[in-house]
Amino acid sequence: MKQHSAGEDPFDEGATSLLRQPKAVWATAGASVVAFMGIGLVDPILPSIAKGLDASPSQVSLLFTSYFLITAIAMLVTGFVSSRIGGKKTLLAGLALVIVFAALSGTSGSVGELVGFRAGWGLGNALFVSTALAVIVGAAAGGSAAAILLYESALGLGMACGPLVGAILGDMKWRYPFFGTAVLMAVGFIAITAFLKEQPKPARRTSLLDPVKALGHPGLASAAASAFFYNYSFFTVLAFTPFVLNMSPYKSGGVFFAWGVLLAVFSVLVAPRVQARFGSLKVLGASLVLLAVDLLLLGYGNHTVAIACTIVSGAFIGLNNTVYTELALGVSDAPRPVASAGYNFVRWFAAAAAPFLAPKIEGWTDIHIPFVVAAATAVIGAAIVWARRRPLTVEAEELEPAHATEDGVSVFAS
């Protein structure tokens, strides 16, 4: 791993060659933007979907649950597949699945059909995004710093624009964002087919159990356990808050666009700098506690406070995403794609659980308690980081922000 002097910013180094990339890199990065848009695309139209399909909030929230449950399970499959058929074919297989199931989502006649189609979409997205960074790094000009900066920028842009695109198209009809995603992914499929050459296959094939075996490392297991609780907090914001805000698609899309912008800025620009100054574990612990405070204010504040806290949570989520990724990919001696798959296999189960449980908890109690639970899980995540700081500390402090994902995948990437 390349080392940098104390005053050298690897992001500045990467930025100098960021725009001078082959067409294959731009094609993959463009498709990555759309892939990440799919995560938050349904946020501003959840109430519209519920109305259009005569479904309850808990039923509509299963759109996230089915998506991320399949994504979690797919973590054991993506490395197995890509190490056998190669990166380009894996990308195209993932894109093909997204195109088919996004289009089918737009034709759904019931919430059950839509939930099922989102599960197929999740499998396609897992295959695509788990391979995209490795492909970009392999094809990029200017070194891995530029490639990673480009990929993280695509992630942030997708997370920010997803709710906005969902709002614009969904305001006309809730089905249109799904059709729009299918069209954009079809463009990505054509571009990758035309411009991306097949890359060399890994020297060693990944087995289905390799990611699970990697979790035997105490540092990786600690990072995964903490991220599991953090992800519950994260996806309570993403999947449950739109029902609490109860705004029009345009207004809800604007709120989550601002949320996504903060997520992108703090993930790509702020996190490496505060890590360099304070250390990864201190940044992560403080950010988790601040996220917990923000969630309590969101749950108990008035409507204006809830909007502000939803937007501000993007900053803490951006910081956490970056630090967790670097911990997961740098803390063990397992190959980084394998470590990433094991880590994501654990944490995505919380992303599946939160959208399902939050409306249930509201029904059992009141609208405030889902945010109390989410705040508690953020604190539990911070407590695990503190309690397990010994197996995490050495590796975390030696990590180089912006290069810790060289051989693996970003926090959303697998």
FIVO-836242 format. One line per 2 residues: number of its first residue (from 1); their letters; for each residue x, y, z of C-alpha. Coordinates in Angstrom, 1 decimal, padded with zeros to 4 digits. Layout:
<pts>
NUM> A> X,Y,Z; ...
</pts>
This chain:
<pts>
1> MK> 000.0,000.0,000.0; 001.4,003.3,-001.1
3> QH> 002.3,005.7,001.8; 001.9,009.4,001.8
5> SA> 003.6,012.1,003.8; 001.8,013.9,006.5
7> GE> 001.0,016.9,004.4; 000.1,015.0,001.3
9> DP> -003.6,014.6,000.4; -004.2,011.4,-001.6
11> FD> -007.5,012.9,-002.8; -005.6,015.8,-004.4
13> EG> -003.4,013.3,-006.1; -006.3,011.3,-007.4
15> AT> -008.2,014.4,-008.5; -005.4,015.5,-010.9
17> SL> -006.1,012.5,-013.1; -009.8,012.0,-012.3
19> LR> -011.1,013.3,-015.6; -008.5,011.6,-017.8
21> QP> -010.1,008.1,-017.8; -010.8,005.6,-020.6
23> KA> -014.4,005.2,-021.9; -014.6,001.9,-020.1
25> VW> -014.2,003.6,-016.7; -016.7,006.3,-017.5
27> AT> -019.2,003.6,-018.6; -018.8,001.6,-015.4
29> AG> -018.9,004.7,-013.2; -022.0,006.0,-015.0
31> AS> -023.8,002.7,-014.5; -022.7,002.8,-010.8
33> VV> -024.4,006.1,-010.3; -027.7,004.6,-011.5
35> AF> -027.1,001.5,-009.4; -026.7,003.6,-006.2
37> MG> -029.7,005.7,-007.2; -031.8,002.6,-006.9
39> IG> -031.2,002.4,-003.2; -032.9,005.7,-002.4
41> LV> -035.1,006.0,-005.5; -038.3,004.8,-003.7
43> DP> -037.8,007.0,-000.6; -039.9,010.0,-001.7
45> IL> -042.6,007.8,-003.3; -043.2,005.3,-000.5
47> PS> -046.4,007.1,000.6; -047.5,007.2,-003.1
49> IA> -046.8,003.5,-003.5; -048.8,002.7,-000.4
51> KG> -051.7,004.7,-001.7; -051.5,003.4,-005.2
53> LD> -051.4,-000.3,-004.1; -053.7,000.1,-001.1
55> AS> -050.9,-001.0,001.3; -049.8,-000.1,004.8
57> PS> -046.5,001.5,005.6; -045.2,-001.8,007.1
59> QV> -046.0,-003.6,003.8; -044.4,-000.9,001.6
61> SL> -041.3,-000.9,003.8; -040.7,-004.5,002.7
63> LF> -039.4,-003.0,-000.5; -036.2,-002.3,001.4
65> TS> -036.4,-005.6,003.4; -036.6,-007.9,000.4
67> YF> -034.0,-005.8,-001.5; -031.4,-005.9,001.3
69> LI> -032.1,-009.4,002.5; -031.3,-010.8,-001.0
71> TA> -028.3,-008.4,-001.1; -027.0,-009.9,002.2
73> IA> -027.3,-013.5,001.0; -025.8,-012.6,-002.4
75> ML> -022.6,-011.5,-000.6; -021.7,-015.2,-000.4
77> VT> -022.3,-015.6,-004.2; -020.8,-012.5,-005.9
79> GF> -017.2,-013.4,-005.3; -017.9,-017.0,-006.3
81> VS> -019.4,-015.9,-009.6; -017.0,-013.1,-010.5
83> SR> -013.9,-015.3,-009.9; -015.2,-017.8,-012.4
85> IG> -016.8,-015.8,-015.2; -014.8,-012.5,-014.9
87> GK> -015.7,-009.0,-014.0; -017.3,-007.8,-017.3
89> KT> -019.7,-010.8,-017.4; -020.6,-010.3,-013.8
91> LL> -021.4,-006.6,-014.3; -023.5,-007.4,-017.3
93> AG> -025.4,-010.2,-015.5; -026.1,-007.8,-012.6
95> LA> -027.3,-005.1,-015.0; -029.5,-007.5,-016.9
97> LV> -031.2,-008.5,-013.7; -031.7,-004.9,-012.6
99> IV> -033.2,-004.0,-016.0; -035.7,-006.9,-015.9
101> FA> -036.8,-006.5,-012.3; -036.9,-002.7,-012.3
103> AL> -039.2,-002.8,-015.3; -041.3,-005.5,-013.7
105> SG> -041.5,-003.4,-010.5; -043.2,-000.7,-012.5
107> TS> -045.9,-003.2,-013.7; -046.7,-004.5,-010.2
109> GS> -050.4,-004.9,-009.4; -049.9,-005.6,-005.7
111> VG> -047.4,-004.8,-003.0; -046.5,-008.5,-002.8
113> EL> -045.5,-008.5,-006.5; -043.5,-005.3,-006.0
115> VG> -041.7,-006.7,-003.0; -040.8,-009.8,-004.9
117> FR> -039.5,-007.9,-007.9; -037.4,-005.7,-005.6
119> AG> -035.8,-008.9,-004.3; -034.7,-009.8,-007.8
121> WG> -033.5,-006.2,-008.3; -031.4,-006.6,-005.1
123> LG> -029.6,-009.7,-006.5; -028.8,-007.8,-009.7
125> NA> -027.5,-004.8,-007.8; -025.4,-007.0,-005.6
127> LF> -023.7,-008.6,-008.5; -023.1,-005.3,-010.2
129> VS> -021.9,-003.1,-007.4; -019.8,-005.8,-005.8
131> TA> -017.7,-005.9,-008.9; -017.8,-002.3,-010.2
133> LA> -014.9,-000.9,-008.0; -012.5,-003.7,-008.8
135> VI> -013.3,-003.2,-012.5; -012.8,000.6,-012.3
137> VG> -009.5,000.2,-010.5; -008.3,-002.3,-013.1
139> AA> -009.2,-000.1,-016.0; -008.5,003.3,-014.7
141> AG> -005.7,005.6,-015.7; -003.8,007.6,-013.1
143> GS> -003.6,005.0,-010.3; -006.0,003.6,-007.8
145> AA> -006.5,007.0,-006.0; -008.2,008.5,-009.0
147> AI> -010.3,005.3,-009.6; -011.4,005.2,-006.0
149> LL> -012.3,008.9,-005.9; -014.3,008.5,-009.1
151> YE> -016.1,005.5,-007.7; -016.9,007.2,-004.3
153> SA> -018.1,010.2,-006.3; -020.4,008.0,-008.3
155> LG> -021.7,006.5,-005.0; -022.4,009.9,-003.5
157> LG> -024.0,011.2,-006.7; -026.2,008.2,-006.9
159> MA> -027.3,008.4,-003.3; -028.0,012.1,-003.7
161> CG> -029.8,011.9,-007.0; -031.9,008.8,-006.3
163> PL> -034.5,010.5,-004.2; -034.6,013.5,-006.5
165> VG> -035.2,011.4,-009.6; -037.7,009.4,-007.7
167> AI> -039.5,012.5,-006.7; -039.6,014.1,-010.2
169> LG> -040.8,010.9,-012.0; -042.9,009.7,-009.0
171> DM> -044.8,012.9,-008.8; -046.3,012.0,-012.2
173> KW> -046.9,008.4,-011.4; -045.3,006.1,-008.8
175> RY> -044.5,003.5,-011.5; -042.3,005.9,-013.6
177> PF> -039.1,005.8,-011.4; -038.9,002.0,-011.9
179> FG> -039.3,002.3,-015.7; -036.7,005.2,-015.7
181> TA> -034.2,003.0,-013.8; -034.6,000.2,-016.3
183> VL> -034.0,002.5,-019.2; -030.9,004.1,-017.6
185> MA> -029.5,000.7,-016.7; -030.1,-000.5,-020.3
187> VG> -027.9,002.5,-021.5; -025.3,001.4,-019.0
189> FI> -025.5,-002.2,-020.3; -024.9,-001.1,-023.8
191> AI> -022.0,001.2,-022.8; -020.2,-001.5,-020.8
193> TA> -020.7,-004.0,-023.6; -019.2,-001.6,-026.1
195> FL> -016.3,-000.1,-024.1; -015.2,-002.5,-021.3
197> KE> -012.7,-005.2,-022.2; -012.8,-008.4,-020.2
199> QP> -010.3,-008.2,-017.3; -008.1,-011.0,-016.0
201> KP> -009.8,-013.5,-013.7; -008.4,-013.8,-010.1
203> AR> -005.6,-016.3,-009.7; -007.6,-018.1,-007.0
205> RT> -011.3,-018.8,-007.2; -013.4,-017.7,-004.2
207> SL> -015.5,-020.4,-002.5; -019.0,-019.8,-001.1
209> LD> -017.7,-020.2,002.4; -014.6,-018.0,002.2
211> PV> -016.5,-014.8,003.4; -017.9,-016.7,006.4
213> KA> -014.5,-018.1,007.3; -013.0,-014.6,007.1
215> LG> -015.3,-013.5,009.9; -013.3,-015.7,012.2
217> HP> -010.8,-012.9,012.5; -011.6,-011.0,015.7
219> GL> -011.0,-007.5,014.1; -013.3,-008.2,011.1
221> AS> -015.9,-009.8,013.3; -015.9,-006.7,015.6
223> AA> -016.2,-004.3,012.6; -019.1,-006.4,011.2
225> AS> -020.9,-006.6,014.5; -020.6,-002.8,015.1
227> AF> -021.7,-002.1,011.5; -024.7,-004.3,011.9
229> FY> -026.1,-002.1,014.7; -025.1,001.1,012.9
231> NY> -026.9,-000.1,009.7; -030.1,-000.6,011.7
233> SF> -029.9,003.2,012.6; -029.0,004.1,009.0
235> FT> -031.9,002.4,007.4; -034.4,003.5,009.9
237> VL> -033.7,007.0,008.6; -033.8,005.9,005.0
239> AF> -036.9,003.7,005.1; -039.1,005.0,007.9
241> TP> -038.5,008.7,008.0; -040.5,009.4,004.7
243> FV> -043.7,008.2,006.5; -042.9,010.4,009.5
245> LN> -042.3,013.5,007.3; -045.4,012.8,005.3
247> MS> -044.5,015.2,002.5; -045.2,015.4,-001.2
249> PY> -042.8,013.5,-003.4; -041.1,016.7,-004.5
251> KS> -040.6,018.0,-001.0; -039.5,014.6,000.3
253> GG> -037.1,014.2,-002.6; -035.6,017.6,-001.8
255> VF> -035.0,016.6,001.8; -033.3,013.4,000.8
257> FA> -031.4,015.1,-001.9; -029.9,017.4,000.7
259> WG> -029.3,014.4,002.9; -027.5,012.6,000.0
261> VL> -025.3,015.6,-000.7; -024.1,015.8,002.9
263> LA> -023.5,012.0,002.8; -021.4,012.4,-000.3
265> VF> -019.4,015.4,000.9; -018.6,013.9,004.3
267> SV> -017.8,010.4,002.9; -015.5,011.6,000.1
269> LV> -014.0,014.8,001.4; -014.4,015.2,005.1
271> AP> -013.9,011.6,006.4; -010.2,011.2,005.2
273> RV> -009.2,014.5,006.7; -010.8,014.0,010.2
275> QA> -009.4,010.5,010.2; -005.9,011.8,009.6
277> RF> -006.3,014.2,012.4; -008.1,012.2,015.1
279> GS> -007.8,008.6,014.1; -010.4,006.2,012.7
281> LK> -011.9,004.8,015.9; -012.3,008.2,017.6
283> VL> -014.0,009.6,014.6; -016.3,006.5,014.3
285> GA> -017.2,006.5,018.0; -018.0,010.2,018.1
287> SL> -020.0,010.1,014.9; -022.1,007.2,016.1
289> VL> -022.9,009.0,019.3; -023.8,012.2,017.5
291> LA> -026.0,010.2,015.1; -027.8,008.8,018.2
293> VD> -028.5,012.3,019.4; -029.6,013.4,016.0
295> LL> -032.1,010.4,015.9; -033.6,011.3,019.2
297> LL> -034.1,014.9,018.1; -035.6,013.6,014.9
299> GY> -038.0,011.4,016.7; -039.2,014.0,019.3
301> GN> -038.8,017.3,017.5; -041.5,019.1,015.6
303> HT> -041.8,018.8,011.8; -039.1,021.4,011.0
305> VA> -036.7,019.8,013.4; -037.4,016.4,011.9
307> IA> -036.5,017.7,008.4; -033.3,019.3,009.7
309> CT> -032.2,016.2,011.6; -033.0,014.0,008.6
311> IV> -030.7,016.1,006.4; -028.0,016.4,009.1
313> SG> -027.9,012.6,009.6; -026.4,012.4,006.1
315> AF> -023.2,013.9,007.5; -022.8,011.3,010.2
317> IG> -023.8,008.5,007.9; -021.2,009.6,005.3
319> LN> -018.4,009.6,008.0; -019.5,006.2,009.3
321> NT> -019.7,004.6,005.9; -016.1,005.5,005.0
323> VY> -014.6,004.5,008.3; -016.4,001.2,008.5
325> TE> -015.4,000.3,005.0; -011.7,001.0,005.7
327> LA> -011.9,-001.0,009.0; -013.5,-004.0,007.3
329> LG> -011.1,-004.1,004.4; -007.9,-003.4,006.4
331> VS> -008.4,-005.1,009.7; -007.9,-008.8,008.6
333> DA> -005.4,-010.7,006.5; -008.1,-012.1,004.3
335> PR> -008.2,-010.9,000.6; -010.1,-007.7,000.6
337> PV> -012.9,-008.8,-001.7; -013.4,-011.8,000.7
339> AS> -013.3,-009.7,003.8; -015.7,-007.2,002.3
341> AG> -018.1,-009.9,001.4; -018.1,-011.4,004.9
343> YN> -018.5,-007.9,006.5; -021.4,-007.0,004.2
345> FV> -023.0,-010.4,004.7; -023.5,-009.5,008.3
347> RW> -024.4,-005.8,008.1; -026.9,-006.0,005.3
349> FA> -029.2,-008.1,007.5; -029.7,-005.0,009.6
351> AA> -030.6,-003.0,006.5; -033.2,-005.7,005.8
353> AA> -034.5,-005.7,009.4; -034.9,-001.9,010.1
355> PF> -037.5,-001.2,007.4; -039.6,-004.1,008.6
357> LA> -039.3,-003.5,012.3; -039.6,000.3,012.5
359> PK> -043.3,000.4,011.4; -044.0,-002.6,013.6
361> IE> -042.5,-000.9,016.6; -044.6,002.3,015.9
363> GW> -047.7,000.1,015.8; -046.9,-001.5,019.1
365> TD> -045.9,001.8,020.8; -045.9,005.2,019.2
367> IH> -044.1,007.2,016.4; -041.2,008.2,018.7
369> IP> -040.0,004.8,019.8; -038.6,003.6,016.4
371> FV> -036.1,006.5,016.6; -035.3,005.6,020.2
373> VA> -034.5,002.1,019.1; -032.4,003.4,016.2
375> AA> -030.5,005.7,018.6; -029.9,002.8,020.9
377> TA> -028.4,000.7,018.1; -026.1,003.5,017.1
379> VI> -024.9,003.7,020.7; -024.4,-000.1,020.8
381> GA> -022.3,000.2,017.6; -020.1,002.8,019.3
383> AI> -019.9,000.6,022.5; -018.6,-002.4,020.4
385> VW> -016.0,-000.2,018.8; -014.8,000.9,022.3
387> AR> -015.0,-002.6,023.8; -013.2,-004.1,020.8
389> RR> -010.7,-001.3,020.3; -007.7,-003.6,020.9
391> PL> -008.3,-005.9,017.9; -009.2,-002.8,015.8
393> TV> -006.8,-000.1,017.0; -003.5,-001.1,015.3
395> EA> -005.0,-001.8,012.0; -007.3,001.1,012.1
397> EE> -004.6,003.6,012.8; -002.4,002.2,010.1
399> LE> -005.1,002.4,007.5; -004.6,004.9,004.7
401> PA> -007.9,006.7,003.9; -008.7,006.7,000.2
403> HA> -006.6,003.6,-000.4; -008.1,001.1,001.9
405> TE> -010.5,000.0,-000.8; -007.8,-000.7,-003.4
407> DG> -008.6,-004.3,-003.9; -012.1,-004.5,-002.5
409> VS> -015.3,-002.8,-002.5; -016.8,000.3,-000.9
411> VF> -019.4,000.3,001.8; -022.2,000.2,-000.6
413> AS> -020.3,-001.7,-003.2; -020.9,-005.1,-001.8
</pts>
